[in-house]
Amino acid sequence: MLGEAPLAQQFSRRLFENGRVCDGDWLPTVPKGKARIRVMVSASHSHDDLDKGLEIFHKVGTELDVIS
């Protein structure tokens, strides 16, 4: 949950720039103030894929001051 759409859009764009595609949900898909990033994990993802994804999420989240 990121709250506002511009932050979710920026977060999604930065994930893409770092090699991960994650959709963001904002108005009208979710209520105002409830914007978020949606992650879909499948059995075809390796442990390395998941570790790299977490690393990128942490990097982007820290840069955008969403994760401390």
N, C-alpha and C positions, 0 to 999 in steps of 0.2 A: 504494500500500500504506500503510495507516494503522495496522495492528496490531490494536488492540482494538476490539470492536464499538461501545462507547459513543462513541468518537471518530469512527468512520465514520458512525454515526447522526447525531451532531451536525453533522459536516461536510456530510452530505447535506441535512439540514434547513436549514442556513445557506445552501447553494447555492440551494435552493428559495426561501428568503426573499429572495434576491438575483436572482431571475428565471431560474434555470437548474434544470432537473430532471435529476438524475443519481442513478441507483440505487446503493445501497450493497450490498455482499455481506458477510455475516457468518454465523456459525453458524446453521443447519447447512449452508449453501451452500458455505462454505469452512472450512478447519480453524481451530481456535481460535488466535488471535494473527495471523491472516492477513487480517483485515478490510480492505476496500478500497472505493474508489469506482469504478464502472464508467461509462465515457463512450462513447457511441455517436455517431459522426460519420457524416453521410450527404452524398451529392452535393448535396442540396438546401440544405445550410448554405452561407451566403455567407462570404467572408473576414471581413466585419464580424461575423457571428455567431461565428465562431471566435475572433476577436480579443476580443470582449466576453466570451466564455466563459473565455478565458485570464485576462483581467483579473479576473473574479469569482473564479476559482480562486485566483489570487495573493492577492487581498484576504482571502478566507476562510482560506486556508492560513496567511497571516501572522497574522491575528487569533487563530487557534487554535494558533499556534506550531508549525506543521507545516512551514512554509517559512520560511527565514530571509532 
